[in-house]
Amino acid sequence: MTDIHLILSRWARLGAMFNVAAAAEDVDIERLLLDTARAGSGNARLFVLAASWLAQYGEAVATLRLARMILDELERAHRPTLGFMLEWAQRQRGDKRFERAIKSCGDAIDARPLFDVERQNKTLSRLAEQRASALSRKWGRWTGEFEIKSDALRPAEWIGQNNPAVRDRAQSGGDLCASILADARAGRLRYDSESDLAAAFLTTRSAIRESLHKLRLSGLINSAPVGRRTQIEVLAT
């Protein structure tokens, strides 16, 4: 069962202005997004502020790791909610940052109001369908248009100062390097080969080699031949 208070406290740590104490520990952003997809239908403010944070600070997301986690861990019923959130944020940004993760969410599997309070009432459900935006209809999670809630998010300087890991992710662009380091912070410190890494992040060995080169230059990994393979160990978490 998803702990809504824990989710809100983690978002507060990342700079979303919820009326809860901020989490004391570093936040696993990708796992938080999965939990938000599970809980978002029960809390409209959570959904809107999470989407706003993605639109404004999405560079901090390890996008390839998120795409893999959606496929491996997120229940099918919650994927449309996350897909809607990611695509909405991507449209606000005007880029393709979350494209791989959006594809991992698949397609709408049913059609209903996004928020439980409307779904559970026939009159509110009908109104939600009538006012639903085109994007929410695409994902089968009806809700009206909404705007970025910038006034409910702390500035980038505050987020970087209070979340060094987020700052480091943003500097790497939320790319493959960021995904490898995020996996390391979550406990995976070793990969058996470049092929193992490529499979973990649904990418090519050439892309892996380029990222490993950057990480070696930064002193963040060691690699050593083991038989015909090259074992990779992440040093910094």
Buried (B, 14 or more C-beta within 10 A) or exposed (E): EBEBEBBBBBBBBBBBBBEBEBBEEBBBBBBBBBBBBBBBBEBBBBBBBBBBBBBBBBBBBBBBBBBBBBBEEBEEEBBBBBBBBBBBBBEBBEEEBBBBBBBBBBEBEEBBBBBBBBBEEEEBBEBBBEEBBEBBBBBBBBBEEBEBBEEBBBEBEEBBEBBEBBBBBBEBEBBBBBBBBBBBBBEEBEBEBBEBBBBBBEBEBEBBEBBBEBBEEEEBBEBEEEEEBBBBEBEEB
